[in-house]
């Protein structure tokens, strides 16, 4: 399941099947709903998130204060991105 996602990500392209398999075995699936917050800007990251399905909108500090970006300034991450 995850191996197909990883094969599309250039960051993992050079890994052999054994290493890729070990990484896939260590993964955990998390499901987030619209408007869920995954991590805040400035938090120390202890996890690595890869979007397997769906879209994630990236908001910066000033976005939370009601100054949402419009159009080309929006940052959207799609399946296979991290």
C-alpha positions in Angstrom: 0.0 0.0 0.0 2.6 2.6 1.1 5.2 1.3 -1.3 3.2 2.7 -4.2 3.1 6.1 -2.6 6.8 6.1 -1.8 7.7 5.1 -5.4 6.2 8.4 -6.5 8.3 10.5 -4.1 11.8 11.5 -5.5 13.2 11.7 -1.9 12.8 7.9 -1.6 13.6 7.0 -5.2 17.1 5.8 -4.6 16.2 3.4 -1.8 16.3 -0.3 -2.5 13.2 -2.5 -1.9 14.5 -3.9 1.4 15.0 -0.4 3.0 11.8 0.8 1.5 10.0 -2.2 3.0 11.4 -1.5 6.4 10.2 2.1 6.3 6.8 1.0 5.2 6.5 -1.4 8.1 7.2 1.4 10.5 4.5 3.7 9.2 1.3 4.5 10.9 -1.8 5.8 9.2 -3.5 8.9 10.6 -6.8 10.3 9.4 -7.4 14.0 9.7 -10.7 15.8 9.1 -11.2 19.2 7.4 -10.1 22.0 9.7 -8.0 19.6 11.9 -4.6 21.1 12.8 -1.7 18.7 12.2 1.2 20.8 13.5 1.7 24.5 14.4 4.5 26.7 12.9 7.4 26.7 15.3 6.6 23.4 16.9 9.5 20.9 17.1 8.7 18.2 14.6 8.9 14.7 16.0 7.1 13.1 13.0 7.3 13.0 9.3 4.0 13.4 7.5 3.3 12.2 3.9 -0.1 12.8 2.4 -1.3 9.5 1.1 -4.7 10.8 0.0 -6.4 14.2 0.0 -5.1 17.8 0.3 -3.6 19.7 3.2 -3.6 23.5 3.3 -0.5 25.1 4.9 -1.2 28.1 7.1 1.4 30.5 8.6 1.1 32.3 11.9 -0.6 35.4 10.3 -3.1 33.1 8.6 -4.5 32.1 11.9 -5.3 35.7 12.7 -7.8 35.8 9.9 -5.5 36.9 7.0 -6.0 33.8 4.9 -4.1 33.8 1.6 -6.1 33.9 -1.6 -5.4 32.4 -5.1 -1.8 31.8 -6.0 -0.5 32.6 -2.5 -2.2 29.5 -1.1 0.0 26.6 -0.2 -1.7 23.2 -0.9 0.0 19.8 -0.4 -1.4 16.9 -2.4 -1.0 13.1 -2.3 2.7 12.1 -2.2 3.9 15.4 -0.9 5.4 16.0 2.5 
